[in-house]
């Protein structure tokens, strides 16, 4: 029994065990991502405190992710042409500056909705480069063979941060206010910046460079490849629908807590953490698998959608917390497999663009999704928003399964 447990542990954390650069980067993210999730929760709570409006919270998400909506399709072409480690260093430094500014205006008592929205948008600009560059850097840190495991572990870390960050944020907001969360997040960036500077560039896995093309033509080439690669098209179909309609938790969980369940900041933090606990479990389960698979992707997406339907009519905070654990686990299985399937299907010269399209579906469509979620809550409460999200997810999976059964079209040029 003990030998089996040790083997399972070794298989789960194999990319960390085998790659020193990935261990260093992973360690830096442990601190930084917890701070980022503290800030996410604090921002939503600050806007809710200033406005008491569902649409104001939705507008915050619009401001955070609108830069990705405008620029995100071109981000992959940038990542394919430049060193992803240097891109992440620059983006993280800029994001730290935005956090410092948020701390200053909040602690100085001059925070207002226009100021908060402007700083959220500034942070969103850094995300345009940071998100796809991070994914491309992961491939360089571990290589093709270990990529699914590393993606799952990164997902696990992100979702462990969903547990730690929101739980800490609830305590810190109650004790010291939202400004303290912004200060802690600004300090946390130092950990990941130090880790990036410690990466040994000679040990990075080589990739074939992308030919020098314009952003527009490079983006068109990536979209053409995504359309002709049938499995990529099928995966992205589900991801687009989920990003637009299903994955609006930054908007919906604060509203679920405040307007449907009628609980305070501490319980709001615990509800956010419940999703993170489940997502962490799902990510670790993905890490134990030998590789990414379509069947696991579909199972995760279907269970995610069904559980959203079950959550829709719930008015008990404890039951909502339990369901959010299951929703988080399902989402991790779905998301980690989608990420790896898209990356592994791409040639080196197009990998950044495939990552860019994948992230655009989640991040670039988030502003529209946030506004849609806010509108649905205004119309019929969180009950309607979660029900619509669950139904559209199931329809998207059915459509994607039909797409995957189609014969492959002529391959796009690599």
N, C-alpha and C positions, 0 to 999 in steps of 0.2 A: 504493500500500500504506500509506504513512504517512498519507495523507488519510483512508483508511478507518479506520485505528487511532484517529485524532483524533476522527472522527465517532462511533466506538463509545464512546470515553472520554467525550465530551460527552453522549451519550445515557445512559450508565451513571450519571453523577453530575449529571444535569440538575436535580434538586430542590435539591441543594447549591449549584449554580451560580446558580439563579434566586431563592433565598430566603435573605436574610441571617439572619433569625431561626433558620432551621433549621441554618445553618452554625454559629452560635454554640452552639446546644443540642448539636449533633453533636460539636463540639470538646470540650465539657465532659464528654460521655459517654465519649469516648475514654479519658480518665484513670480516671473513676469505675468503668466496667464492668470494666476490667482488674483493679482492686482488688477488685471484688465476686467475680470468678472466683477470684482468689487465696484469698479467704476461704472460698468454697465448697469448694475442694480441701482447704484447711487444716482446716476443720471435719470433713469426712469422715475425714481422716487422723487427726485428734485422737481422734475417737470410736473409730476402729478400733484405735488405739494403747492406748486406755483399756480396751477390751473384748475385742478379737479376735473379735467376734461379728457375723455377717451381719445378724442381727435388730437389733442395736444401731445399725448404720448405717441400716437401714430405719427404725428408730424416730426417728433424727435427722431424716430427711426427713418423717416424720409430724409431728413437732413444728414444723418449718419451715413446712409448708403446711397444717396443720390449721386455723389461723385463716381461711385462704381457703376451706376446705371449709365452715366454719360461716357465714362472712359474705360470701363471694365473690359469691353470687347477688344480693346487695343492692348491691354495689359500683358496678355500672353505673348504677343509679338515682341514686346520690350524684354520680357524675361528670356525669350529664346535668343536674344542678341547680346545680353550682358551677363556679367557674373552675378548669380543670384545671392551669394553671400554679401557682396557689397550693396546690392539693392536692399536687402533686409536691414543691414546696418543703418543705411540712410533713412529708411522708412521708420525704423524704431526710434531713432533720434528725434525725428520730426514729431512722432506720436507722443514722446515724452514731453516735448515742448507744449503740445496742446493740453496735456494733463496738468502741467504746471500752471497754465493760464486758467484752466477750470478751477483749480484749487484757489488761485488768487482772487477770482471774482466771487467765489462762493464764501470764502472766509472773510473777504472784505465787505460782504453784505450788499454787493451790487449785482448779484445774479438776477437776470430777467430772462424771459423766454427768448427774445431775439439774441441776446448774448450767448445763452446756452446753445441755441440752435446753430449759431455761427461757429462756435468752437467744436460742436459735434460734427459739423460739415468739414472743418479743417482736419479733424481726426479721420474722417472718411476718405479724404484725399490720400492720406498715407496708406490706407488700406488697399487702394487700387494697385499699388506696387507690392506691398508687403505680403498679401495673401497668396498670390500665385508664385512669388519668389520663394516663399517659405516651402511650398510644396515642391518646387523644382530643386531647391537645396536639399530636401530630404532624399530625393533620388540620388543626388551627387554624394550624399553622406553614406548611403547604404548599398546602392546599386539595384539592379533589376530584381535579383533573386529575393532580396529581403524587403523589397518595397511594400508588399501587402502587410507584412508584420509591422514595419515602421509606421505605415499609415494608421494601422489600428492602434498602435501604442500612442501615437500623437493624438488620435481621437480620444483614447483613454485619459491622457493627460489633460486635454482640453475639458473633458467632462468631469474629471476629478476637480478641476478648477471651478466648474459649475457648482460643485458641492461646497468646496472650501470658500471660494470668493463670495457667493451670495450669503452663506451662513455668517461669515465674518462681517459682511456689509450690513446685514440686519442688526448685528450687535453694535457695530461702530456707529451706524446712523442713529440708533436709539441712544447711545451714550454721548457721541460727540458731533453728530450731524454729518451731512453728506460731504462737506469740505474735507473732512479727515480722510475719507475714502479716496478722494482725488490726490491728496498728498501721498498716501501710501502707494497708490498706483504709480505715480511719478518716480518714486524711489525704486520701485520694483523693476523698472526698465534697465537699471544698471546691471542686473544679473544677466539678462539675455545679451546685452551688448558686450559684457565681458566674455561670455561664452563664445560669441561669434568671433571675437578677436583671438580666442585660443584655438580655433579650428585650424588643423594642419592642412593647408591647401594642397600640399604634395600628395596627400592621401585621398583626395576627392576622386570619385569615379569619373573617368573621362566620358564625354558625350560628343557626338558629331555636331559641329556648330551649324547653326541655321545660316543659309545664304543671306547676304545683305539685301533686303527688300524694304520697301516703304511700309509704314504701319498699316495703311489701307490694304495694300495687296497681300501683305502677310496675314492680315486678319481674314481676308476673303479666302485665302488658301486653307487656313485652319477650319473655317466654316464649311468649305467644300469637302474637306476630308471627313469632318464629323458627320456630314450628311450621307456620304457614300459608305462609310464604315457602319454597317447595320447595327452592330451591338452598341457602338458608341451612341448612335442616334436613339436607340431604344432606351438606354440608360438616361441620356440627357432629357428625353421626353418626360420621364417620371420626375427627374430632378427639377425641371422647369416648373412643373405643376406644383410640386411640393414647396419649392422656393417661393412661388407666388401666392399660394393659398394655404398650404399646410403648416409651414414652419415659421409662424409669426409669434413665437413665444415671448420675445422681448416686448411685444405690444400686449399680448393677451394675458400673460400671467399676472402683471400688475393689476390689470382690470379684473381678472378672476378673483384676485385677493381682495381688492378694495370694494368692488361693486357687486360681485356675485356672492362671495363667501363672507364679506364684511369683516376682514381681519386686518391687523396692523402690520407694521414694518417687519417685526420679528417673524411673524408667521409667513409673510411674503418671502422673506429670505429662505425660510425652511421649504416652502413650496418650490422655489427655484432650485434649491439644493436637492429636492426629491427627484426632479428630472435629471440632475447631474449624477446622482447615485445610480440610477438606472442606466444612464448613458455610459457611465464608467464600466458597469458590469457588462453591457453589450460590447463595448470596445475590447475589453479583455477577452471576452468570448471569441470575438473576431480574430484577435491575436493568436489564439490557440489553433486556428485553422491553418491548413497548409498553403492556402492561397485564396484569392478572391474568386467568387463564383456567382453566376446569374441566379441560381436557385436561392442562395442566401440573401442576395439583394432583393429578390421578390418577396421572400418570407418576411424580411425586415420591413419592407415598405407596406405590405398588406397588414401586418399586425399593428404597425404604427397608425394606419388609417382607421382600422377597426376600433382601436383603443380611444382615438379621438372621438369617434361616434359615441362610445360608452361614456366618456367624460362630459359630453355636451350637457346632459340634464342634471349633473351632480351639483348639490348645494351643501355638501358636508366636506369640511376642510380635510379631515383625515382620509376619507375615501378619495378625494381629489389627489392627495399626496401619494397614495398607493398607486393610483392610475398613472400619475406622472412618472413614477419609477418605471412602470412597464413601457410607457411611451418613450422614455429616454433610452431604454435598452433596445427597443425596436429601431429607433432612429439611428443608433450607433451601428447596428448590423447593416442597415440600409446605406448609411452615409459612407462608412469605411469601404464597403464593397464597391459602391458607385465610384468613389475616388480612385481606387486601385484599378478597377476595370477600365476606366477611361485612360489613365496614365499608361497602363501596360499595352493598350491597343495602339498607342501612338509611336511613331518613329521618333528618334532623338530630336530631330530638327523641328518637330511639331509638338513636342510634349508640353512646352509652355503654353501654347495656344489651346491645347485640349484642357489643361488645367484652368486656363482663363475662362473657357466656355463653361466648365463645370462650376467654377466659383461665381461666374456671372449669373448662373441660374439661381444660386442661393443668395448671393450678396447683391448683385446688380438689380435683381427683381424685388429685393426686400422693400425699397421705398413704396413701390406699387402695392406690394403685399401688405405693408403696414397700413396704408391708407384704406385698402380693401377691408382689412381686419377691423380698423376703427369704424368704418362705415357699417359693417355687419353688426358690430357690438351696439352701435347707436340704433340700428334697426330692430335687433332682436336679442341683444345681450350676448354674453360670451357663449350662451347655449347655441345660438344660431351660427356664430363664427366657427366653433369647433365642429358642428354638424356638417357645415359646408366643406370644411377642410377634410374631414374623413371621407365624405362621399366622392369628392373630386380626386382624392388620392387613389381610391379603388378603381375609378374609371381610368385614370392614367396608367395604372399597372396593366389593366386589361388591354389598353391600346398599345402599350409598349411590347407586350407579349406577342401581339399580332405583327408589329413591326419587325421584331427579332426573327419571326418565322419567314420573313421575305427573303428572296435570293439577294445576295450581295450585288450592288451595282459596281460599275467599273471603278477601280481604286483611284483615289486622288493621288496626285504626285506627292511624293514625300520629300 
